[in-house]
């Protein structure tokens, strides 16, 4: 069963002045990490900071089967 993840943006100040949030659908934490770490739009210097934020992210189980992927990202 897949979940909706609400992940706090992991890039620290001053590279990210105000942080942000990323919403995505994934089957588990590992898939969520892979989706986020492979996304071209995110700074790959901070990949090591993604998994801790995935683990502590808010997760909401989905009733229907949705395609995995990043839904929306608001980052600064």
N, C-alpha and C positions, 0 to 999 in steps of 0.2 A: 504494500500500500504506500502511496506517495504522500508527501507532506508539503505544505507551503512553509517555506523558511523565510523569516525576517531577520537578516543578518546585519549587525552593525558594521559599518565600513572600517576596515582594519588599518588603513594608512594613517600614521600618527601625524600630529602637528609638527612642523609647519608645512609639510608636504600636502596635507589635507587640513585646511584651516578650521573647518567646522565639522568634519567627519561626514557622516551620511548613513544611508541604509540601502541594502540590496534585497529585493524580493525574488525568490526563485522557487521552482518546484523540483524536488528530487526524491528518490526512493530512500536514501539514507545519507548520513553525514559524509561518507566517502564520495558518493556521487555529487553532493553539493560542493565539496571541496574541489573536485575535478572540474566542475562547471565554472567555478569562480577562478581557479588558477589558470584555466585555459582561455579565459576571456581576454581578448586583445586590448580592450579599453582600460584595463586596470594595470597599475604600476607593478611590474613583476619583481621589483626589488623587495617587496614586502610579502611574498608568497608564504613565507614561514609564519606569518601572523594570521593567515586565513583560518586554519583549522580551529584554533581556540575560539574564534568568534562563531564558527559554524556550530561547535559543540554547545555553546551557551545561547544560541539563537532561539527565538520563539519559534515553535513548530506547531502547525495545525494540520491534523490528518485530513486528507481529502477523501470524500466519498466516491467520486467518479475518478476514472482513470484519465489523467492529463499527461501531456507530453512534458518530459523533463526539460528544464531550461530556465534561463534568467528572464523574469517577467519585467522588472523595472529596477533601475538604479538611480539613486539621487546621491551624488558625491560632490564634495567641494575640493 
